[in-house]
Structures are given as C-alpha cells and as structure tokens.
C-alpha cells in the first residue's frame, strides 16, 4: 500500500474511532437535529460536564463538530450534515446481521 493510501485509511480510522463510543454517537445524533450547548448535552447524555466536554473535544479534534462561543455558553453543531446517512448505513448492517442470526436460529429449530 502506498503512503498516500495509508494516510487516507489512517484519517478514516481516526474519525471512526472518535465516533466509537455510545455517548459520542448520541451527541452526534442530537447535533444532527440542532445545535446544542454543553449544558443541554450534559443533561441528555447523563454524565458529568467534564466527561461530556472530553467527548466533545474528541469529536471536535477530528472535525466532526465545531463550537461557537455566545456569551457564557458554547454551542456545538455538526461540520457536515452527512453523519445521519452514515448512521443509516450502520442500521442496515445491524438489520442484515439480525436477519442472518434469525435464519440460523430457524435452522436450528427445524
């Protein structure tokens, strides 16, 4: 594999790793609907503010979200709007796995 291709895969892996946590997935899903401040996200996630801030920093560091300071609040939003499409793809994989699992179970029952 050439270096350019390796760098591309490494960059993709960093984005996927940043998404690879249930709380971060929830944050991104919520931000796909509307921008939110840290306090709102903290309440939704159900963790303390420092934990949510670390999740937000992880997502921001790979370019998934951006922040904007307004007065004493910091608001977060998605950089690109295609993330929900990605979630739809993941759901398709989960559904295919479920169908395959059910087929196996049905074979064992017969």
Secondary structure as GFF3:
##gff-version 3
##sequence-region A 1 110
A	DSSP	alpha_helix	3	19	.	.	.	ID=ss1
A	DSSP	alpha_helix	22	33	.	.	.	ID=ss2
A	DSSP	beta_strand	36	37	.	.	.	ID=ss3
A	DSSP	alpha_helix	38	45	.	.	.	ID=ss4
A	DSSP	alpha_helix	49	61	.	.	.	ID=ss5
A	DSSP	beta_strand	65	70	.	.	.	ID=ss6
A	DSSP	beta_strand	73	78	.	.	.	ID=ss7
A	DSSP	alpha_helix	83	109	.	.	.	ID=ss8
###
